[in-house]
């Protein structure tokens, strides 16, 4: 009886040992491969929006008056008695839109308009026409002091800056022209004048668009020469003679020894 129990125990131990051995020899379970991710990459950020086109719409009277008030600090006002008191064009040839406005002095502000440290340049285009009536020299002498008087009708020209032109807040370079407002004033394009010159017409060196008009009974135009606004009369204009080059001067014969 005791011997039978021993055999039974031995058999149990043997079965257990075989089971443990088989378990040790079994291959470990392989991890289940996960399916490749189907997530899409994040889309690239939206590109910067294109810059808005410059505002080249027709000026409104209210915004013109506001610009005049801002630049000229309330010393002049738009001449509202005129049917068309303002025009636009690229008068200084920098490809930005400029503004030309007929204005009058505000009562009691003449001293401010004529102040030496004013933020505008006072010009008088007809004073740039010097010498004889037949030869026009387009320059402004440094000793000419233009002074605005009571009752003057003036032409304010504000040079544009950047794509927004004269509407830009930083557009503050400006001229105040005395004696430059005539009849039938309108903007003319530089390219049209250049085309006319190819047919034999004589024109001055011009940078941009210009303002044609009849001034004192004489048809002509006001244009920018790079420093001042000057008057051009096609009937009496005579182109200046070209500067003499040192290479054009006759040379002295060599000295004989």
LINQUINOR-V122581 format. One record per residue. RES is the residue in one letter. SS is DSSP state (H for helix, E for strand, - for the rest). OMEGA is omega as a letter, one per 40 degrees, with the letter a starting at -180 (NA if undefined). D_LAST is the distance of its C-alpha to the last C-alpha in Angstrom with 2 decimals. Layout:
res=RES ss=SS omega=OMEGA d_last=D_LAST
res=RES ss=SS omega=OMEGA d_last=D_LAST
This chain:
res=X ss=- omega=i d_last=158.58
res=X ss=H omega=a d_last=156.16
res=X ss=H omega=i d_last=154.64
res=X ss=H omega=i d_last=154.08
res=X ss=H omega=i d_last=152.20
res=X ss=H omega=a d_last=149.95
res=X ss=H omega=i d_last=149.13
res=X ss=H omega=i d_last=148.40
res=X ss=H omega=i d_last=145.97
res=X ss=H omega=a d_last=144.31
res=X ss=H omega=i d_last=143.85
res=X ss=H omega=i d_last=142.30
res=X ss=H omega=a d_last=139.88
res=X ss=H omega=i d_last=138.96
res=X ss=H omega=a d_last=138.27
res=X ss=H omega=a d_last=136.18
res=X ss=H omega=i d_last=134.16
res=X ss=H omega=a d_last=133.52
res=X ss=H omega=i d_last=132.41
res=X ss=H omega=i d_last=130.00
res=X ss=H omega=i d_last=128.57
res=X ss=H omega=i d_last=128.10
res=X ss=H omega=a d_last=126.38
res=X ss=H omega=a d_last=123.98
res=X ss=H omega=a d_last=123.08
res=X ss=- omega=a d_last=122.44
res=X ss=- omega=i d_last=118.77
res=X ss=- omega=i d_last=117.25
res=X ss=- omega=i d_last=116.69
res=X ss=- omega=i d_last=113.16
res=X ss=- omega=a d_last=111.51
res=X ss=- omega=a d_last=111.50
res=X ss=- omega=i d_last=108.02
res=X ss=- omega=i d_last=106.96
res=X ss=- omega=i d_last=105.55
res=X ss=- omega=a d_last=101.79
res=X ss=- omega=i d_last=100.76
res=X ss=- omega=a d_last=100.27
res=X ss=- omega=i d_last=98.53
res=X ss=- omega=i d_last=95.31
res=X ss=- omega=a d_last=92.10
res=X ss=- omega=a d_last=91.26
res=X ss=- omega=i d_last=89.17
res=X ss=- omega=i d_last=85.54
res=X ss=- omega=i d_last=84.95
res=X ss=- omega=i d_last=84.18
res=X ss=- omega=i d_last=80.46
res=X ss=- omega=a d_last=78.94
res=X ss=- omega=i d_last=79.71
res=X ss=- omega=i d_last=76.78
res=X ss=- omega=i d_last=75.27
res=X ss=- omega=a d_last=76.87
res=X ss=- omega=i d_last=74.90
res=X ss=- omega=i d_last=73.22
res=X ss=- omega=i d_last=75.38
res=X ss=- omega=i d_last=73.87
res=X ss=- omega=a d_last=77.12
res=X ss=- omega=a d_last=77.33
res=X ss=- omega=i d_last=77.35
res=X ss=- omega=a d_last=80.71
res=X ss=H omega=a d_last=81.05
res=X ss=H omega=a d_last=82.59
res=X ss=H omega=i d_last=79.82
res=X ss=H omega=i d_last=77.14
res=X ss=H omega=i d_last=78.84
res=X ss=H omega=i d_last=79.21
res=X ss=H omega=i d_last=75.48
res=X ss=H omega=i d_last=74.62
res=X ss=H omega=a d_last=77.04
res=X ss=H omega=a d_last=75.58
res=X ss=H omega=a d_last=71.88
res=X ss=H omega=i d_last=72.22
res=X ss=- omega=i d_last=75.02
res=X ss=- omega=a d_last=77.37
res=X ss=- omega=i d_last=75.11
res=X ss=E omega=i d_last=75.03
res=X ss=E omega=a d_last=77.46
res=X ss=E omega=i d_last=77.30
res=X ss=- omega=a d_last=77.84
res=X ss=- omega=i d_last=81.07
res=X ss=- omega=i d_last=81.48
res=X ss=- omega=i d_last=78.96
res=X ss=- omega=i d_last=80.14
res=X ss=- omega=a d_last=77.17
res=X ss=- omega=a d_last=75.62
res=X ss=E omega=a d_last=73.62
res=X ss=E omega=i d_last=71.31
res=X ss=E omega=i d_last=69.60
res=X ss=E omega=i d_last=66.30
res=X ss=- omega=a d_last=63.25
res=X ss=- omega=i d_last=61.27
res=X ss=- omega=i d_last=58.60
res=X ss=- omega=i d_last=58.09
res=X ss=- omega=i d_last=59.21
res=X ss=- omega=i d_last=62.03
res=X ss=- omega=a d_last=64.76
res=X ss=- omega=i d_last=67.11
res=X ss=E omega=a d_last=66.58
res=X ss=E omega=i d_last=69.07
res=X ss=E omega=a d_last=68.67
res=X ss=E omega=i d_last=71.60
res=X ss=E omega=a d_last=72.42
res=X ss=E omega=i d_last=73.72
res=X ss=E omega=i d_last=74.87
res=X ss=E omega=i d_last=74.84
res=X ss=- omega=a d_last=78.04
res=X ss=- omega=i d_last=79.66
res=X ss=- omega=a d_last=78.86
res=X ss=- omega=a d_last=75.90
res=X ss=H omega=i d_last=72.97
res=X ss=H omega=i d_last=71.86
res=X ss=H omega=i d_last=71.80
res=X ss=H omega=a d_last=69.88
res=X ss=- omega=a d_last=67.21
res=X ss=- omega=a d_last=67.07
res=X ss=- omega=a d_last=63.62
res=X ss=- omega=i d_last=64.73
res=X ss=- omega=a d_last=66.34
res=X ss=- omega=i d_last=65.88
res=X ss=- omega=i d_last=64.54
res=X ss=E omega=i d_last=61.43
res=X ss=E omega=a d_last=62.13
res=X ss=E omega=i d_last=60.01
res=X ss=- omega=a d_last=60.20
res=X ss=H omega=a d_last=58.55
res=X ss=H omega=i d_last=58.43
res=X ss=H omega=i d_last=56.50
res=X ss=H omega=i d_last=53.73
res=X ss=E omega=a d_last=53.18
res=X ss=E omega=i d_last=50.81
res=X ss=- omega=a d_last=48.63
res=X ss=- omega=i d_last=49.97
res=X ss=- omega=a d_last=52.97
res=X ss=- omega=a d_last=50.78
res=X ss=- omega=a d_last=48.27
res=X ss=- omega=i d_last=49.79
res=X ss=E omega=a d_last=47.84
res=X ss=E omega=i d_last=49.84
res=X ss=- omega=i d_last=49.50
res=X ss=- omega=i d_last=51.67
res=X ss=- omega=a d_last=50.17
res=X ss=- omega=a d_last=51.08
res=X ss=- omega=i d_last=52.74
res=X ss=- omega=i d_last=55.22
res=X ss=- omega=i d_last=58.65
res=X ss=- omega=a d_last=61.14
res=X ss=- omega=i d_last=64.69
res=X ss=- omega=a d_last=67.79
res=X ss=- omega=i d_last=70.47
res=X ss=- omega=a d_last=74.18
res=X ss=- omega=i d_last=75.06
res=X ss=- omega=i d_last=71.73
res=X ss=E omega=a d_last=71.89
res=X ss=E omega=i d_last=69.40
res=X ss=E omega=i d_last=68.01
res=X ss=E omega=i d_last=68.10
res=X ss=E omega=a d_last=66.03
res=X ss=E omega=i d_last=66.73
res=X ss=- omega=i d_last=64.35
res=X ss=- omega=i d_last=66.24
res=X ss=- omega=i d_last=65.90
res=X ss=- omega=a d_last=66.86
res=X ss=- omega=a d_last=69.07
res=X ss=- omega=i d_last=71.53
res=X ss=H omega=a d_last=68.88
res=X ss=H omega=i d_last=69.95
res=X ss=H omega=i d_last=73.38
res=X ss=- omega=i d_last=71.95
res=X ss=- omega=a d_last=72.94
res=X ss=- omega=i d_last=69.40
res=X ss=- omega=a d_last=68.01
res=X ss=- omega=i d_last=67.32
res=X ss=- omega=a d_last=63.78
res=X ss=E omega=i d_last=64.53
res=X ss=E omega=i d_last=63.29
res=X ss=E omega=a d_last=65.33
res=X ss=E omega=i d_last=64.06
res=X ss=E omega=i d_last=65.08
res=X ss=- omega=a d_last=65.29
res=X ss=- omega=a d_last=64.76
res=X ss=- omega=i d_last=68.28
res=X ss=- omega=a d_last=68.86
res=X ss=E omega=i d_last=71.15
res=X ss=E omega=a d_last=71.43
res=X ss=E omega=i d_last=69.44
res=X ss=E omega=i d_last=69.10
res=X ss=E omega=i d_last=66.97
res=X ss=E omega=a d_last=64.50
res=X ss=- omega=i d_last=62.84
res=X ss=H omega=a d_last=59.11
res=X ss=H omega=i d_last=59.38
res=X ss=H omega=i d_last=60.92
res=X ss=H omega=i d_last=58.09
res=X ss=H omega=i d_last=55.50
res=X ss=H omega=i d_last=57.49
res=X ss=H omega=a d_last=57.49
res=X ss=H omega=i d_last=53.74
res=X ss=- omega=i d_last=53.31
res=X ss=- omega=i d_last=54.98
res=X ss=- omega=i d_last=52.32
res=X ss=- omega=i d_last=53.40
res=X ss=- omega=a d_last=50.96
res=X ss=- omega=i d_last=51.84
res=X ss=- omega=i d_last=50.35
res=X ss=- omega=a d_last=49.54
res=X ss=- omega=a d_last=53.09
res=X ss=- omega=a d_last=54.41
res=X ss=- omega=i d_last=58.10
res=X ss=- omega=a d_last=61.05
res=X ss=E omega=a d_last=61.34
res=X ss=E omega=i d_last=64.04
res=X ss=E omega=a d_last=64.32
res=X ss=E omega=i d_last=66.32
res=X ss=E omega=a d_last=66.66
res=X ss=E omega=a d_last=65.56
res=X ss=- omega=a d_last=66.13
res=X ss=- omega=a d_last=66.77
res=X ss=E omega=i d_last=63.46
res=X ss=E omega=i d_last=63.42
res=X ss=E omega=i d_last=60.89
res=X ss=E omega=i d_last=60.83
res=X ss=E omega=a d_last=60.18
res=X ss=E omega=a d_last=57.96
res=X ss=E omega=a d_last=56.36
res=X ss=- omega=a d_last=52.56
res=X ss=- omega=i d_last=52.50
res=X ss=- omega=a d_last=53.08
res=X ss=- omega=i d_last=55.17
res=X ss=E omega=a d_last=57.52
res=X ss=E omega=a d_last=56.10
res=X ss=E omega=i d_last=57.33
res=X ss=E omega=i d_last=56.08
res=X ss=- omega=a d_last=57.00
res=X ss=- omega=a d_last=56.06
res=X ss=- omega=a d_last=56.36
res=X ss=- omega=a d_last=53.82
res=X ss=- omega=i d_last=51.54
res=X ss=- omega=a d_last=47.91
res=X ss=- omega=i d_last=45.86
res=X ss=- omega=i d_last=42.93
res=X ss=- omega=i d_last=39.46
res=X ss=- omega=i d_last=37.86
res=X ss=- omega=a d_last=35.48
res=X ss=- omega=i d_last=31.82
res=X ss=- omega=i d_last=30.13
res=X ss=H omega=a d_last=26.65
res=X ss=H omega=a d_last=25.99
res=X ss=H omega=a d_last=26.80
res=X ss=- omega=i d_last=24.19
res=X ss=- omega=a d_last=21.27
res=X ss=- omega=i d_last=17.96
res=X ss=- omega=i d_last=14.88
res=X ss=- omega=i d_last=12.26
res=X ss=- omega=i d_last=9.22
res=X ss=- omega=i d_last=6.39
res=X ss=- omega=i d_last=3.72
res=X ss=- omega=NA d_last=0.00
